[in-house]
Amino acid sequence: MNWEFGSMHGFGGGGMWFFWLILLVVIVFLIKAFMNQSGDSQTPMEILEKRFAKGEITQEQFEEQKRILQSK
């Protein structure tokens, strides 16, 4: 078995992409986990109210979505 970095065996050559892919997935997972913990958690109602206040949704959309949220 040849473990040289330039070979197509082990982590060299063709197998190296798999190592980098796994490393990238782990890094992305850790970043997302950290952002979820450090972010301020908002309730769906708070998000809806902010969207309405910013003018992103109409009053009719706000009332409909509010009704849906309260029925859960």
N, CA, C and O atoms as a Tripos MOL2 file, in Angstrom:
@<TRIPOS>MOLECULE
protein
  288   287    72     0     0
PROTEIN
NO_CHARGES

@<TRIPOS>ATOM
      1 N           0.8450   -1.1670    0.0000 N.3       1 MET1
      2 CA          0.0000    0.0000    0.0000 C.3       1 MET1
      3 C           0.8940    1.2340    0.0000 C.2       1 MET1
      4 O           1.8050    1.3400    0.8200 O.2       1 MET1
      5 N           0.6470    2.1360   -0.8840 N.am      2 ASN2
      6 CA          1.4470    3.3360   -1.0350 C.3       2 ASN2
      7 C           0.7000    4.5180   -0.4350 C.2       2 ASN2
      8 O          -0.3960    4.8440   -0.8890 O.2       2 ASN2
      9 N           1.2790    5.1740    0.5900 N.am      3 TRP3
     10 CA          0.6190    6.2750    1.2770 C.3       3 TRP3
     11 C           1.1810    7.6390    0.8890 C.2       3 TRP3
     12 O           1.0620    8.5890    1.6630 O.2       3 TRP3
     13 N           1.7770    7.7580   -0.2650 N.am      4 GLU4
     14 CA          2.3120    9.0410   -0.6990 C.3       4 GLU4
     15 C           1.1570    9.9920   -1.0250 C.2       4 GLU4
     16 O           0.0920    9.5650   -1.4700 O.2       4 GLU4
     17 N           1.3870   11.2880   -0.7950 N.am      5 PHE5
     18 CA          0.3250   12.2580   -1.0360 C.3       5 PHE5
     19 C          -0.0240   12.3910   -2.5120 C.2       5 PHE5
     20 O          -1.1470   12.7700   -2.8420 O.2       5 PHE5
     21 N           0.8900   12.0950   -3.3880 N.am      6 GLY6
     22 CA          0.6340   12.2310   -4.8030 C.3       6 GLY6
     23 C          -0.0210   11.0120   -5.4200 C.2       6 GLY6
     24 O          -0.3750   11.0360   -6.5980 O.2       6 GLY6
     25 N          -0.1900    9.9530   -4.6560 N.am      7 SER7
     26 CA         -0.7470    8.7290   -5.2140 C.3       7 SER7
     27 C          -2.2720    8.7750   -5.1820 C.2       7 SER7
     28 O          -2.8640    9.6940   -4.6170 O.2       7 SER7
     29 N          -2.8880    7.7890   -5.7860 N.am      8 MET8
     30 CA         -4.3450    7.7050   -5.8060 C.3       8 MET8
     31 C          -4.8640    6.8300   -4.6590 C.2       8 MET8
     32 O          -6.0490    6.4980   -4.6300 O.2       8 MET8
     33 N          -4.0020    6.4570   -3.7230 N.am      9 HIS9
     34 CA         -4.3850    5.5860   -2.6160 C.3       9 HIS9
     35 C          -4.4510    6.3880   -1.3200 C.2       9 HIS9
     36 O          -3.8740    7.4710   -1.2300 O.2       9 HIS9
     37 N          -5.1450    5.8660   -0.3300 N.am     10 GLY10
     38 CA         -5.2080    6.5130    0.9790 C.3      10 GLY10
     39 C          -5.8360    7.8880    0.8900 C.2      10 GLY10
     40 O          -6.8630    8.0580    0.2320 O.2      10 GLY10
     41 N          -5.2260    8.8880    1.5520 N.am     11 PHE11
     42 CA         -5.7540   10.2450    1.5230 C.3      11 PHE11
     43 C          -5.1210   11.0820    0.4220 C.2      11 PHE11
     44 O          -5.4590   12.2580    0.2870 O.2      11 PHE11
     45 N          -4.2410   10.5340   -0.3470 N.am     12 GLY12
     46 CA         -3.5850   11.2960   -1.4080 C.3      12 GLY12
     47 C          -4.3810   11.2540   -2.6960 C.2      12 GLY12
     48 O          -5.2000   10.3570   -2.9030 O.2      12 GLY12
     49 N          -4.1440   12.2090   -3.5460 N.am     13 GLY13
     50 CA         -4.7290   12.2160   -4.8750 C.3      13 GLY13
     51 C          -6.2400   12.1880   -4.8720 C.2      13 GLY13
     52 O          -6.8750   13.1380   -4.4150 O.2      13 GLY13
     53 N          -6.8330   11.1060   -5.3780 N.am     14 GLY14
     54 CA         -8.2740   11.0040   -5.5330 C.3      14 GLY14
     55 C          -9.0360   10.9470   -4.2260 C.2      14 GLY14
     56 O         -10.2040   11.3360   -4.1930 O.2      14 GLY14
     57 N          -8.4260   10.4800   -3.1470 N.am     15 GLY15
     58 CA         -9.1260   10.3850   -1.8690 C.3      15 GLY15
     59 C          -9.0730   11.6540   -1.0450 C.2      15 GLY15
     60 O          -9.8150   11.7870   -0.0720 O.2      15 GLY15
     61 N          -8.2210   12.5820   -1.4080 N.am     16 MET16
     62 CA         -8.0510   13.8050   -0.6240 C.3      16 MET16
     63 C          -9.3110   14.6690   -0.6690 C.2      16 MET16
     64 O          -9.6080   15.3550    0.3100 O.2      16 MET16
     65 N         -10.0470   14.6570   -1.7560 N.am     17 TRP17
     66 CA        -11.2600   15.4590   -1.8640 C.3      17 TRP17
     67 C         -12.2710   15.0560   -0.8050 C.2      17 TRP17
     68 O         -13.0130   15.9010   -0.3060 O.2      17 TRP17
     69 N         -12.3100   13.7590   -0.4510 N.am     18 PHE18
     70 CA        -13.2490   13.2720    0.5620 C.3      18 PHE18
     71 C         -12.9100   13.8540    1.9280 C.2      18 PHE18
     72 O         -13.8030   14.2530    2.6750 O.2      18 PHE18
     73 N         -11.6330   13.9010    2.2520 N.am     19 PHE19
     74 CA        -11.1760   14.4810    3.5210 C.3      19 PHE19
     75 C         -11.6020   15.9460    3.6240 C.2      19 PHE19
     76 O         -12.1260   16.3730    4.6530 O.2      19 PHE19
     77 N         -11.3730   16.7220    2.5450 N.am     20 TRP20
     78 CA        -11.7160   18.1380    2.5590 C.3      20 TRP20
     79 C         -13.2190   18.3440    2.6090 C.2      20 TRP20
     80 O         -13.6960   19.2900    3.2380 O.2      20 TRP20
     81 N         -13.9610   17.4810    1.9620 N.am     21 LEU21
     82 CA        -15.4230   17.5620    1.9930 C.3      21 LEU21
     83 C         -15.9430   17.3370    3.4110 C.2      21 LEU21
     84 O         -16.7880   18.0920    3.8920 O.2      21 LEU21
     85 N         -15.4490   16.3190    4.0680 N.am     22 ILE22
     86 CA        -15.8650   16.0370    5.4580 C.3      22 ILE22
     87 C         -15.4800   17.2000    6.3680 C.2      22 ILE22
     88 O         -16.2690   17.6190    7.2160 O.2      22 ILE22
     89 N         -14.2730   17.7190    6.1930 N.am     23 LEU23
     90 CA        -13.8270   18.8480    7.0060 C.3      23 LEU23
     91 C         -14.7240   20.0610    6.7900 C.2      23 LEU23
     92 O         -15.0840   20.7440    7.7490 O.2      23 LEU23
     93 N         -15.0840   20.3310    5.5560 N.am     24 LEU24
     94 CA        -15.9680   21.4620    5.2540 C.3      24 LEU24
     95 C         -17.3440   21.2790    5.8830 C.2      24 LEU24
     96 O         -17.8990   22.2300    6.4340 O.2      24 LEU24
     97 N         -17.9000   20.0800    5.8130 N.am     25 VAL25
     98 CA        -19.2080   19.7980    6.4100 C.3      25 VAL25
     99 C         -19.1570   20.0130    7.9220 C.2      25 VAL25
    100 O         -20.0830   20.5860    8.4960 O.2      25 VAL25
    101 N         -18.1020   19.5660    8.5600 N.am     26 VAL26
    102 CA        -17.9600   19.7320   10.0120 C.3      26 VAL26
    103 C         -17.8720   21.2150   10.3730 C.2      26 VAL26
    104 O         -18.4950   21.6600   11.3370 O.2      26 VAL26
    105 N         -17.1080   21.9700    9.6070 N.am     27 ILE27
    106 CA        -16.9590   23.4080    9.8790 C.3      27 ILE27
    107 C         -18.3030   24.1260    9.7190 C.2      27 ILE27
    108 O         -18.6710   24.9400   10.5660 O.2      27 ILE27
    109 N         -19.0290   23.8360    8.6530 N.am     28 VAL28
    110 CA        -20.3350   24.4630    8.4340 C.3      28 VAL28
    111 C         -21.2930   24.1000    9.5660 C.2      28 VAL28
    112 O         -22.0170   24.9610   10.0640 O.2      28 VAL28
    113 N         -21.3020   22.8320    9.9750 N.am     29 PHE29
    114 CA        -22.1620   22.4000   11.0750 C.3      29 PHE29
    115 C         -21.8310   23.1560   12.3620 C.2      29 PHE29
    116 O         -22.7360   23.6040   13.0680 O.2      29 PHE29
    117 N         -20.5480   23.3000   12.6680 N.am     30 LEU30
    118 CA        -20.1470   24.0050   13.8890 C.3      30 LEU30
    119 C         -20.5330   25.4810   13.8340 C.2      30 LEU30
    120 O         -20.9710   26.0450   14.8360 O.2      30 LEU30
    121 N         -20.3740   26.1020   12.6790 N.am     31 ILE31
    122 CA        -20.7460   27.5190   12.5460 C.3      31 ILE31
    123 C         -22.2450   27.6930   12.7440 C.2      31 ILE31
    124 O         -22.6740   28.6040   13.4520 O.2      31 ILE31
    125 N         -23.0450   26.8300   12.1260 N.am     32 LYS32
    126 CA        -24.5000   26.9330   12.2850 C.3      32 LYS32
    127 C         -24.9120   26.6940   13.7340 C.2      32 LYS32
    128 O         -25.7760   27.4000   14.2540 O.2      32 LYS32
    129 N         -24.3120   25.7190   14.3830 N.am     33 ALA33
    130 CA        -24.6380   25.4270   15.7770 C.3      33 ALA33
    131 C         -24.2890   26.6190   16.6640 C.2      33 ALA33
    132 O         -25.0530   26.9700   17.5630 O.2      33 ALA33
    133 N         -23.1430   27.2380   16.4140 N.am     34 PHE34
    134 CA        -22.7260   28.3950   17.2040 C.3      34 PHE34
    135 C         -23.6650   29.5730   16.9750 C.2      34 PHE34
    136 O         -24.0220   30.2690   17.9260 O.2      34 PHE34
    137 N         -24.0680   29.8060   15.7330 N.am     35 MET35
    138 CA        -24.9510   30.9310   15.4310 C.3      35 MET35
    139 C         -26.3190   30.7440   16.0620 C.2      35 MET35
    140 O         -26.9260   31.7230   16.4970 O.2      35 MET35
    141 N         -26.8230   29.5190   16.1260 N.am     36 ASN36
    142 CA        -28.1210   29.2660   16.7470 C.3      36 ASN36
    143 C         -28.0800   29.5180   18.2420 C.2      36 ASN36
    144 O         -29.0670   29.9740   18.8200 O.2      36 ASN36
    145 N         -26.9530   29.2270   18.8750 N.am     37 GLN37
    146 CA        -26.8470   29.4200   20.3160 C.3      37 GLN37
    147 C         -26.6520   30.8850   20.6810 C.2      37 GLN37
    148 O         -27.1700   31.3510   21.6960 O.2      37 GLN37
    149 N         -25.9050   31.6130   19.8540 N.am     38 SER38
    150 CA        -25.5780   32.9950   20.2080 C.3      38 SER38
    151 C         -26.6390   33.9900   19.7430 C.2      38 SER38
    152 O         -26.6810   35.1170   20.2370 O.2      38 SER38
    153 N         -27.4890   33.5970   18.8100 N.am     39 GLY39
    154 CA        -28.5130   34.5040   18.2950 C.3      39 GLY39
    155 C         -29.6400   34.6980   19.2890 C.2      39 GLY39
    156 O         -29.8960   33.8520   20.1450 O.2      39 GLY39
    157 N         -30.3110   35.8430   19.1520 N.am     40 ASP40
    158 CA        -31.4400   36.0590   20.0380 C.3      40 ASP40
    159 C         -32.6390   35.3000   19.4710 C.2      40 ASP40
    160 O         -33.0280   35.5030   18.3200 O.2      40 ASP40
    161 N         -33.2050   34.4440   20.2710 N.am     41 SER41
    162 CA        -34.3330   33.6270   19.8380 C.3      41 SER41
    163 C         -35.6020   34.4640   19.8610 C.2      41 SER41
    164 O         -35.9060   35.1350   20.8470 O.2      41 SER41
    165 N         -36.3310   34.4120   18.7670 N.am     42 GLN42
    166 CA        -37.5800   35.1480   18.6700 C.3      42 GLN42
    167 C         -38.6990   34.1540   18.4570 C.2      42 GLN42
    168 O         -38.5250   33.1260   17.8020 O.2      42 GLN42
    169 N         -39.8410   34.4710   19.0130 N.am     43 THR43
    170 CA        -41.0070   33.6320   18.7850 C.3      43 THR43
    171 C         -41.5430   33.9180   17.3870 C.2      43 THR43
    172 O         -41.2680   34.9780   16.8240 O.2      43 THR43
    173 N         -42.2960   32.9950   16.8290 N.am     44 PRO44
    174 CA        -42.9020   33.2580   15.5150 C.3      44 PRO44
    175 C         -43.7630   34.5220   15.5070 C.2      44 PRO44
    176 O         -43.7970   35.2440   14.5110 O.2      44 PRO44
    177 N         -44.4510   34.7870   16.6070 N.am     45 MET45
    178 CA        -45.2930   35.9850   16.6890 C.3      45 MET45
    179 C         -44.4290   37.2550   16.6520 C.2      45 MET45
    180 O         -44.8020   38.2340   16.0050 O.2      45 MET45
    181 N         -43.3100   37.2440   17.3240 N.am     46 GLU46
    182 CA        -42.4150   38.4010   17.3000 C.3      46 GLU46
    183 C         -41.8730   38.6450   15.8910 C.2      46 GLU46
    184 O         -41.7710   39.7890   15.4460 O.2      46 GLU46
    185 N         -41.5340   37.5830   15.2100 N.am     47 ILE47
    186 CA        -41.0500   37.7050   13.8330 C.3      47 ILE47
    187 C         -42.1480   38.2720   12.9450 C.2      47 ILE47
    188 O         -41.8960   39.1520   12.1220 O.2      47 ILE47
    189 N         -43.3650   37.7670   13.1130 N.am     48 LEU48
    190 CA        -44.4980   38.2460   12.3310 C.3      48 LEU48
    191 C         -44.7450   39.7320   12.5870 C.2      48 LEU48
    192 O         -44.9750   40.4930   11.6480 O.2      48 LEU48
    193 N         -44.7000   40.1390   13.8310 N.am     49 GLU49
    194 CA        -44.9220   41.5440   14.1740 C.3      49 GLU49
    195 C         -43.8410   42.4440   13.5800 C.2      49 GLU49
    196 O         -44.1360   43.5440   13.1130 O.2      49 GLU49
    197 N         -42.5990   41.9820   13.5960 N.am     50 LYS50
    198 CA        -41.5200   42.7760   13.0080 C.3      50 LYS50
    199 C         -41.6760   42.8870   11.5020 C.2      50 LYS50
    200 O         -41.4360   43.9500   10.9300 O.2      50 LYS50
    201 N         -42.0770   41.7980   10.8520 N.am     51 ARG51
    202 CA        -42.2920   41.8360    9.4000 C.3      51 ARG51
    203 C         -43.4020   42.8220    9.0500 C.2      51 ARG51
    204 O         -43.2990   43.5530    8.0650 O.2      51 ARG51
    205 N         -44.4630   42.8430    9.8530 N.am     52 PHE52
    206 CA        -45.5650   43.7760    9.6210 C.3      52 PHE52
    207 C         -45.0980   45.2200    9.8460 C.2      52 PHE52
    208 O         -45.4220   46.1150    9.0660 O.2      52 PHE52
    209 N         -44.3380   45.4290   10.9140 N.am     53 ALA53
    210 CA        -43.8460   46.7670   11.2270 C.3      53 ALA53
    211 C         -42.9070   47.2950   10.1370 C.2      53 ALA53
    212 O         -42.8790   48.4970    9.8690 O.2      53 ALA53
    213 N         -42.1490   46.4070    9.5170 N.am     54 LYS54
    214 CA        -41.2320   46.8140    8.4470 C.3      54 LYS54
    215 C         -41.9450   47.0220    7.1180 C.2      54 LYS54
    216 O         -41.3610   47.5410    6.1670 O.2      54 LYS54
    217 N         -43.2040   46.6170    7.0570 N.am     55 GLY55
    218 CA        -43.9500   46.7660    5.8130 C.3      55 GLY55
    219 C         -43.7220   45.6300    4.8290 C.2      55 GLY55
    220 O         -44.0470   45.7560    3.6480 O.2      55 GLY55
    221 N         -43.1670   44.5270    5.3060 N.am     56 GLU56
    222 CA        -42.9070   43.3790    4.4370 C.3      56 GLU56
    223 C         -44.1830   42.6280    4.0780 C.2      56 GLU56
    224 O         -44.2530   41.9720    3.0390 O.2      56 GLU56
    225 N         -45.2000   42.7260    4.9480 N.am     57 ILE57
    226 CA        -46.4730   42.0570    4.6940 C.3      57 ILE57
    227 C         -47.6050   43.0460    4.9210 C.2      57 ILE57
    228 O         -47.4530   44.0240    5.6520 O.2      57 ILE57
    229 N         -48.7410   42.7820    4.2870 N.am     58 THR58
    230 CA        -49.9090   43.6590    4.4350 C.3      58 THR58
    231 C         -50.6450   43.3160    5.7280 C.2      58 THR58
    232 O         -50.3470   42.3180    6.3840 O.2      58 THR58
    233 N         -51.6160   44.1670    6.0810 N.am     59 GLN59
    234 CA        -52.4050   43.9130    7.2830 C.3      59 GLN59
    235 C         -53.2060   42.6250    7.1350 C.2      59 GLN59
    236 O         -53.3570   41.8710    8.0970 O.2      59 GLN59
    237 N         -53.7180   42.3730    5.9400 N.am     60 GLU60
    238 CA        -54.4780   41.1420    5.7160 C.3      60 GLU60
    239 C         -53.5960   39.9110    5.9170 C.2      60 GLU60
    240 O         -54.0160   38.9330    6.5350 O.2      60 GLU60
    241 N         -52.3660   39.9670    5.3870 N.am     61 GLN61
    242 CA        -51.4350   38.8470    5.5590 C.3      61 GLN61
    243 C         -51.0800   38.6690    7.0340 C.2      61 GLN61
    244 O         -50.9920   37.5500    7.5390 O.2      61 GLN61
    245 N         -50.8770   39.8100    7.7150 N.am     62 PHE62
    246 CA        -50.5560   39.7580    9.1390 C.3      62 PHE62
    247 C         -51.6730   39.0890    9.9240 C.2      62 PHE62
    248 O         -51.4230   38.1900   10.7260 O.2      62 PHE62
    249 N         -52.9110   39.5290    9.6920 N.am     63 GLU63
    250 CA        -54.0560   38.9830   10.4250 C.3      63 GLU63
    251 C         -54.2240   37.4860   10.1450 C.2      63 GLU63
    252 O         -54.4910   36.7110   11.0650 O.2      63 GLU63
    253 N         -54.0720   37.0800    8.8980 N.am     64 GLU64
    254 CA        -54.2160   35.6630    8.5410 C.3      64 GLU64
    255 C         -53.1380   34.8080    9.2050 C.2      64 GLU64
    256 O         -53.4330   33.7530    9.7670 O.2      64 GLU64
    257 N         -51.8940   35.2680    9.1370 N.am     65 GLN65
    258 CA        -50.7990   34.5080    9.7360 C.3      65 GLN65
    259 C         -50.8910   34.5080   11.2600 C.2      65 GLN65
    260 O         -50.5340   33.5250   11.9090 O.2      65 GLN65
    261 N         -51.3640   35.6000   11.8200 N.am     66 LYS66
    262 CA        -51.5660   35.6770   13.2720 C.3      66 LYS66
    263 C         -52.6260   34.6620   13.7090 C.2      66 LYS66
    264 O         -52.4630   33.9720   14.7140 O.2      66 LYS66
    265 N         -53.7140   34.5840   12.9380 N.am     67 ARG67
    266 CA        -54.7800   33.6250   13.2370 C.3      67 ARG67
    267 C         -54.2400   32.1900   13.1770 C.2      67 ARG67
    268 O         -54.5650   31.3600   14.0270 O.2      67 ARG67
    269 N         -53.4220   31.9140   12.1730 N.am     68 ILE68
    270 CA        -52.8420   30.5660   12.0320 C.3      68 ILE68
    271 C         -51.9270   30.2520   13.2160 C.2      68 ILE68
    272 O         -51.9750   29.1530   13.7670 O.2      68 ILE68
    273 N         -51.1040   31.2090   13.5990 N.am     69 LEU69
    274 CA        -50.1860   30.9760   14.7220 C.3      69 LEU69
    275 C         -50.9430   30.7670   16.0320 C.2      69 LEU69
    276 O         -50.5450   29.9370   16.8500 O.2      69 LEU69
    277 N         -52.0210   31.5060   16.2360 N.am     70 GLN70
    278 CA        -52.7740   31.3780   17.4910 C.3      70 GLN70
    279 C         -53.5820   30.0790   17.5520 C.2      70 GLN70
    280 O         -53.9480   29.6280   18.6380 O.2      70 GLN70
    281 N         -53.8570   29.4830   16.4080 N.am     71 SER71
    282 CA        -54.6380   28.2450   16.4140 C.3      71 SER71
    283 C         -53.7840   27.0200   16.7350 C.2      71 SER71
    284 O         -54.3150   25.9340   16.9650 O.2      71 SER71
    285 N         -52.4820   27.1920   16.7500 N.am     72 LYS72
    286 CA        -51.5880   26.0360   17.0240 C.3      72 LYS72
    287 C         -51.3820   25.8320   18.4880 C.2      72 LYS72
    288 O         -50.6660   24.9150   18.8890 O.2      72 LYS72
@<TRIPOS>BOND
     1     1     2 1
     2     2     3 1
     3     3     4 2
     4     3     5 am
     5     5     6 1
     6     6     7 1
     7     7     8 2
     8     7     9 am
     9     9    10 1
    10    10    11 1
    11    11    12 2
    12    11    13 am
    13    13    14 1
    14    14    15 1
    15    15    16 2
    16    15    17 am
    17    17    18 1
    18    18    19 1
    19    19    20 2
    20    19    21 am
    21    21    22 1
    22    22    23 1
    23    23    24 2
    24    23    25 am
    25    25    26 1
    26    26    27 1
    27    27    28 2
    28    27    29 am
    29    29    30 1
    30    30    31 1
    31    31    32 2
    32    31    33 am
    33    33    34 1
    34    34    35 1
    35    35    36 2
    36    35    37 am
    37    37    38 1
    38    38    39 1
    39    39    40 2
    40    39    41 am
    41    41    42 1
    42    42    43 1
    43    43    44 2
    44    43    45 am
    45    45    46 1
    46    46    47 1
    47    47    48 2
    48    47    49 am
    49    49    50 1
    50    50    51 1
    51    51    52 2
    52    51    53 am
    53    53    54 1
    54    54    55 1
    55    55    56 2
    56    55    57 am
    57    57    58 1
    58    58    59 1
    59    59    60 2
    60    59    61 am
    61    61    62 1
    62    62    63 1
    63    63    64 2
    64    63    65 am
    65    65    66 1
    66    66    67 1
    67    67    68 2
    68    67    69 am
    69    69    70 1
    70    70    71 1
    71    71    72 2
    72    71    73 am
    73    73    74 1
    74    74    75 1
    75    75    76 2
    76    75    77 am
    77    77    78 1
    78    78    79 1
    79    79    80 2
    80    79    81 am
    81    81    82 1
    82    82    83 1
    83    83    84 2
    84    83    85 am
    85    85    86 1
    86    86    87 1
    87    87    88 2
    88    87    89 am
    89    89    90 1
    90    90    91 1
    91    91    92 2
    92    91    93 am
    93    93    94 1
    94    94    95 1
    95    95    96 2
    96    95    97 am
    97    97    98 1
    98    98    99 1
    99    99   100 2
   100    99   101 am
   101   101   102 1
   102   102   103 1
   103   103   104 2
   104   103   105 am
   105   105   106 1
   106   106   107 1
   107   107   108 2
   108   107   109 am
   109   109   110 1
   110   110   111 1
   111   111   112 2
   112   111   113 am
   113   113   114 1
   114   114   115 1
   115   115   116 2
   116   115   117 am
   117   117   118 1
   118   118   119 1
   119   119   120 2
   120   119   121 am
   121   121   122 1
   122   122   123 1
   123   123   124 2
   124   123   125 am
   125   125   126 1
   126   126   127 1
   127   127   128 2
   128   127   129 am
   129   129   130 1
   130   130   131 1
   131   131   132 2
   132   131   133 am
   133   133   134 1
   134   134   135 1
   135   135   136 2
   136   135   137 am
   137   137   138 1
   138   138   139 1
   139   139   140 2
   140   139   141 am
   141   141   142 1
   142   142   143 1
   143   143   144 2
   144   143   145 am
   145   145   146 1
   146   146   147 1
   147   147   148 2
   148   147   149 am
   149   149   150 1
   150   150   151 1
   151   151   152 2
   152   151   153 am
   153   153   154 1
   154   154   155 1
   155   155   156 2
   156   155   157 am
   157   157   158 1
   158   158   159 1
   159   159   160 2
   160   159   161 am
   161   161   162 1
   162   162   163 1
   163   163   164 2
   164   163   165 am
   165   165   166 1
   166   166   167 1
   167   167   168 2
   168   167   169 am
   169   169   170 1
   170   170   171 1
   171   171   172 2
   172   171   173 am
   173   173   174 1
   174   174   175 1
   175   175   176 2
   176   175   177 am
   177   177   178 1
   178   178   179 1
   179   179   180 2
   180   179   181 am
   181   181   182 1
   182   182   183 1
   183   183   184 2
   184   183   185 am
   185   185   186 1
   186   186   187 1
   187   187   188 2
   188   187   189 am
   189   189   190 1
   190   190   191 1
   191   191   192 2
   192   191   193 am
   193   193   194 1
   194   194   195 1
   195   195   196 2
   196   195   197 am
   197   197   198 1
   198   198   199 1
   199   199   200 2
   200   199   201 am
   201   201   202 1
   202   202   203 1
   203   203   204 2
   204   203   205 am
   205   205   206 1
   206   206   207 1
   207   207   208 2
   208   207   209 am
   209   209   210 1
   210   210   211 1
   211   211   212 2
   212   211   213 am
   213   213   214 1
   214   214   215 1
   215   215   216 2
   216   215   217 am
   217   217   218 1
   218   218   219 1
   219   219   220 2
   220   219   221 am
   221   221   222 1
   222   222   223 1
   223   223   224 2
   224   223   225 am
   225   225   226 1
   226   226   227 1
   227   227   228 2
   228   227   229 am
   229   229   230 1
   230   230   231 1
   231   231   232 2
   232   231   233 am
   233   233   234 1
   234   234   235 1
   235   235   236 2
   236   235   237 am
   237   237   238 1
   238   238   239 1
   239   239   240 2
   240   239   241 am
   241   241   242 1
   242   242   243 1
   243   243   244 2
   244   243   245 am
   245   245   246 1
   246   246   247 1
   247   247   248 2
   248   247   249 am
   249   249   250 1
   250   250   251 1
   251   251   252 2
   252   251   253 am
   253   253   254 1
   254   254   255 1
   255   255   256 2
   256   255   257 am
   257   257   258 1
   258   258   259 1
   259   259   260 2
   260   259   261 am
   261   261   262 1
   262   262   263 1
   263   263   264 2
   264   263   265 am
   265   265   266 1
   266   266   267 1
   267   267   268 2
   268   267   269 am
   269   269   270 1
   270   270   271 1
   271   271   272 2
   272   271   273 am
   273   273   274 1
   274   274   275 1
   275   275   276 2
   276   275   277 am
   277   277   278 1
   278   278   279 1
   279   279   280 2
   280   279   281 am
   281   281   282 1
   282   282   283 1
   283   283   284 2
   284   283   285 am
   285   285   286 1
   286   286   287 1
   287   287   288 2
@<TRIPOS>SUBSTRUCTURE
     1 MET1         2 RESIDUE 1 A MET
     2 ASN2         6 RESIDUE 1 A ASN
     3 TRP3        10 RESIDUE 1 A TRP
     4 GLU4        14 RESIDUE 1 A GLU
     5 PHE5        18 RESIDUE 1 A PHE
     6 GLY6        22 RESIDUE 1 A GLY
     7 SER7        26 RESIDUE 1 A SER
     8 MET8        30 RESIDUE 1 A MET
     9 HIS9        34 RESIDUE 1 A HIS
    10 GLY10       38 RESIDUE 1 A GLY
    11 PHE11       42 RESIDUE 1 A PHE
    12 GLY12       46 RESIDUE 1 A GLY
    13 GLY13       50 RESIDUE 1 A GLY
    14 GLY14       54 RESIDUE 1 A GLY
    15 GLY15       58 RESIDUE 1 A GLY
    16 MET16       62 RESIDUE 1 A MET
    17 TRP17       66 RESIDUE 1 A TRP
    18 PHE18       70 RESIDUE 1 A PHE
    19 PHE19       74 RESIDUE 1 A PHE
    20 TRP20       78 RESIDUE 1 A TRP
    21 LEU21       82 RESIDUE 1 A LEU
    22 ILE22       86 RESIDUE 1 A ILE
    23 LEU23       90 RESIDUE 1 A LEU
    24 LEU24       94 RESIDUE 1 A LEU
    25 VAL25       98 RESIDUE 1 A VAL
    26 VAL26      102 RESIDUE 1 A VAL
    27 ILE27      106 RESIDUE 1 A ILE
    28 VAL28      110 RESIDUE 1 A VAL
    29 PHE29      114 RESIDUE 1 A PHE
    30 LEU30      118 RESIDUE 1 A LEU
    31 ILE31      122 RESIDUE 1 A ILE
    32 LYS32      126 RESIDUE 1 A LYS
    33 ALA33      130 RESIDUE 1 A ALA
    34 PHE34      134 RESIDUE 1 A PHE
    35 MET35      138 RESIDUE 1 A MET
    36 ASN36      142 RESIDUE 1 A ASN
    37 GLN37      146 RESIDUE 1 A GLN
    38 SER38      150 RESIDUE 1 A SER
    39 GLY39      154 RESIDUE 1 A GLY
    40 ASP40      158 RESIDUE 1 A ASP
    41 SER41      162 RESIDUE 1 A SER
    42 GLN42      166 RESIDUE 1 A GLN
    43 THR43      170 RESIDUE 1 A THR
    44 PRO44      174 RESIDUE 1 A PRO
    45 MET45      178 RESIDUE 1 A MET
    46 GLU46      182 RESIDUE 1 A GLU
    47 ILE47      186 RESIDUE 1 A ILE
    48 LEU48      190 RESIDUE 1 A LEU
    49 GLU49      194 RESIDUE 1 A GLU
    50 LYS50      198 RESIDUE 1 A LYS
    51 ARG51      202 RESIDUE 1 A ARG
    52 PHE52      206 RESIDUE 1 A PHE
    53 ALA53      210 RESIDUE 1 A ALA
    54 LYS54      214 RESIDUE 1 A LYS
    55 GLY55      218 RESIDUE 1 A GLY
    56 GLU56      222 RESIDUE 1 A GLU
    57 ILE57      226 RESIDUE 1 A ILE
    58 THR58      230 RESIDUE 1 A THR
    59 GLN59      234 RESIDUE 1 A GLN
    60 GLU60      238 RESIDUE 1 A GLU
    61 GLN61      242 RESIDUE 1 A GLN
    62 PHE62      246 RESIDUE 1 A PHE
    63 GLU63      250 RESIDUE 1 A GLU
    64 GLU64      254 RESIDUE 1 A GLU
    65 GLN65      258 RESIDUE 1 A GLN
    66 LYS66      262 RESIDUE 1 A LYS
    67 ARG67      266 RESIDUE 1 A ARG
    68 ILE68      270 RESIDUE 1 A ILE
    69 LEU69      274 RESIDUE 1 A LEU
    70 GLN70      278 RESIDUE 1 A GLN
    71 SER71      282 RESIDUE 1 A SER
    72 LYS72      286 RESIDUE 1 A LYS
